[in-house]
Amino acid sequence: MTRTFNIRTTEDAVACIAALATEVIADGNHPGHDLETVFDRITSGDVLCLIRQYYDRRVGNGESPRQAVIGVGQSLIAHYCQSAGIPPTN
């Protein structure tokens, strides 16, 4: 499946990263990490501020918005899973 997202602003990127990361984590079907629970955790004010900060930093360092969205999203998913004790997959 292919999706297209229009990232015009940092806020567009933050929303996209939060939504995609939530979906990827919840799709793992790990107990206690359903879509609603993951969404509530990822959309907390502190997490959204960190997403915004890291996205802006990456773009400021020369990454394209696409690269920054992917990089921040991957980092967010990895951190969430590590913090929650969800084992990595290949």
Order of alpha helices (4+ residues) and beta strands (2+ residues): alpha-alpha-alpha-alpha
